[in-house]
Amino acid sequence: MDPLSALRDFTIAGELDKIVRVGDDFRFGTDYTFPCSMATAYKAKQGQLYTLETLIHFIKNHHLKHSDYIRIAGAHKITAVTLPDRKSLLDYLLGKVSSTDAIQLLPQNPPFTATTATRTLFNDDDEYRPDDPGLIAPPTTTATADNRMDIDNEDRQFQDNDVLNHQHSSDGRVIRVSEDTHYMSMLRAVEKPLKDRESMLESRHRDFYSVLVAATKRDEERRRIESQQRKDGLVAKNRLLMRTDERGYGDELGYDMTPKSKMHLKGGKMGEGLGVPIILVPSAFQTLITIYNVKDFLENGVFIPTDVKVKEMKGLKPDCVTVQKKFSRDRVVTAYEVRDKPSALKPEDWDRVVAVFVLGKEWQFKDWPYKDHVEIFNKILGFYMRFEDDSVESAKNVKQWNVKIISISKNKRHQDRAAALDVWDRLEEFMRSRSHG
C-alpha cells in the first residue's frame, strides 16, 4: 500500500484521527508506518511531488480558508498545497473522484524505518529458504559448537561485505534488499524541503522600509525639480530651442543675418529697414555683464564671469556680438547686436538702441544724445545686474532710475536661466509697446 492510497482510505473511512505522528514517521493505526517526508504519487501543477506530511496537514485543515491554511502551514514549516491543486486533491482524498491526472506512477521504493517493518517491504514470502544461496539462515539451537563458530565467522564476514545490501527483520530473519532500494529509502527518510514558493515570497528577516523611504525621496526630488522647471518655463523653452537649431537659425554667432527685424518705425521711432536692434553693455570689468559673457547669459542662460571668458578668448575682444532668444515660442527669432562702445555709434544707429545694461554710474551716459537719465530710460529699456547678496548701497543710484534690477546667485548656476528669461520677457514686452506706439 502506497502512502497516498492509505491516506485516501483513512480519509474516506473517517479515521484521520488514527493517523498519528511518532518522531519522523506517521503511523496509520496499527496497519502502516511511513516517513513524514516521503514523497507521494500526487504531483503538483508546479511539478513537484507532495510529501506525506503536506497531504496529511492539508486534509486535516482543509476546512480553513486557504489564506489561513497557508499561514498555519508556514508557522509549522510545512510545505503547503497550492491553490490550483486544492480542489482536485480534496476531491480525490474525499473519494469524490476515483482518479486524477495528477497521480504519477512511482517505482516501488518501500520506506525504510527503524521502528517497524512495513507491509510493502517485508512480506511473509521473504523467509529463509535453504535452497537460496543468497540468504544466510540464523544459527539454530541444535547446532554444534564448531558449526556455531563457522556460522558466526560467516555471518561476521557477511556483515562486513554486504551489510548495505541486507536488512534484518524484527524476528532476526535475513531479508535481501536491493542496493538502489536501500539508498533511495534512506535518502527519502532524511530528505526535508527547505523552502517552497510561499516561503520564498514571505522574505522573512528582510526589511523593505528603507527601500520605500529611498524611493519616496527620489520621487519627491523629481517632482520638486519638475515643478521648478515648469515655474521657470524651461521644459517648453528647451523644446523650442531644439526646433530652432534644427531649422538652422543662426550661424556661429547665433543668428541669421538675412531676416530683418519685424519692428516698425515711424517718425523717428523703431521702423522697418533700419537694421538689427542694439543692446548696449558697459565696457568696464566691474560690471557683471560685458561683451565677453553676454552671449552665454542671454542665449544659453548661464552666467560666466568676465575674467573666465577673457582667458577662454585669449584676450580677443569682439567689437560686436549678435544674440538671439533661442528659447522663444516665435518661429521667427529676432536678432540683437550687443555693443560696448556708444561713442562708435552713428546718429542713425541710436534709433536702433533698445536696451542697456547699466553700471550704476552717471558717467556711463556721458555724450549720449539724450538730456538726462529720465529721457534715456523712457526711450531705452534699462537693466542692472547684481548678485543677490550684494549690499543695497551698490544699487543706490539705480533705484532712482527706471531700471529693472536682475539678481543672480553667486554659486547656483541653475538659476541663471530664469534670470535670462526675465530679461527676454521684458525686452519683448518693451519692443511690442514701442512698435505700437
C-alpha positions, 0 to 999 in steps of 0.5 A: 500500500502506497502512502497516498492510497492509505491516506485516501482510505483513512480519509474516506473511512473517517479515521484521520484521527488514527493517523498519528505522528511518532518522531519522523514517521506517521503511523496509520493505526496499527496497519502502516508506518511511513516517513513524514517526508516521503514523497507521494504519487500526487504531483503538483501543477508546479511539478513537484511531488507532495510529501506525506506530511503536506497531504496529511496537514492539508486534509486535516485543515482543509476546512480553513480558508486557504489564506489561513491554511497557508499561514498555519502551514508556514508557522509549522514549516510545512510545505503547503498545497497550492491553490490550483491543486486544492480542489482536485486533491480534496476531491480525490482524498474525499473519494469524490473522484476515483482518479486524477491526472495528477497521480504519477506512477512511482517505482516501488521504493518501500520506506525504510524505518527503524521502528517497524517493518512495513507491509510493502517491504517485508512480506511473509514470502521473504523467509529463509529458504535453504535452497537460496544461496543468497540468504544466510539462515540464523544459527539454530539451537541444535547446532554444534559448537564448531558449526556455531563458530563457522556460522558466526565467522560467516555471518561476521564476514557477511556483515562486513561485505554486504551489510548495505545490501541486507536488512534484518527483520524484527524476528532476526530473519535475513531479508535481501534488499536491493542496493538502489532500494536501500539508498533511495529509502534512506535518502527519502527518510532524511530528505526535508524541503527547505523552502517552497514558493510561499516561503520564498515570497514571505522574505522573512528577516528582510526589511523593505522600509528603507527601500520605500523611504529611498524611493519616496525621496527620489520621487519627491526630488523629481517632482520638486525639480519638475515643478521648478522647471515648469515655474521657470518655463524651461521644459517648453523653452528647451523644446523650442530651442531644439526646433530652432537649431534644427531649422538652422537659425543662426550661424556661429554667432547665433543668428541669421543675418538675412531676416530683418527685424519685424519692428516698425518705425515711424517718425523717428521711432523703431521702423522697418529697414533700419537694421538689427536692434542694439543692446548696449553693455558697459565696457568696464570689468566691474560690471557683471555683464560685458561683451565677453559673457553676454552671449552665454547669459542671454542665449544659453542662460548661464552666467560666466564671469568676465575674467573666465571668458577673457582667458577662454578668448585669449584676450580677443575682444569682439567689437560686436556680438549678435544674440538671439532668444533661442528659447522663444515660442516665435518661429521667427527669432529676432536678432540683437547686436550687443555693443560696448562702445556708444561713442562708435555709434552713428546718429542713425544707429541710436534709433536702433538702441533698445536696451542697456545694461547699466553700471550704476554710474552717471558717467556711463551716459556721458555724450549720449544724445539724450538730456538726462537719465529720465529721457534715456530710460523712457526711450531705452529699456534699462537693466542692472545686474547684481548678485543677490547678496550684494549690499543695497548701497551698490544699487543706490543710484539705480533705484532712482532710475527706471531700471529693472534690477536682475539678481543672480546667485553667486554659486547656483548656476541653475538659476541663471536661466530664469534670470535670462528669461526675465530679461527676454520677457521684458525686452519683448514686452518693451519692443511690442509697446514701442512698435505700437506706439 
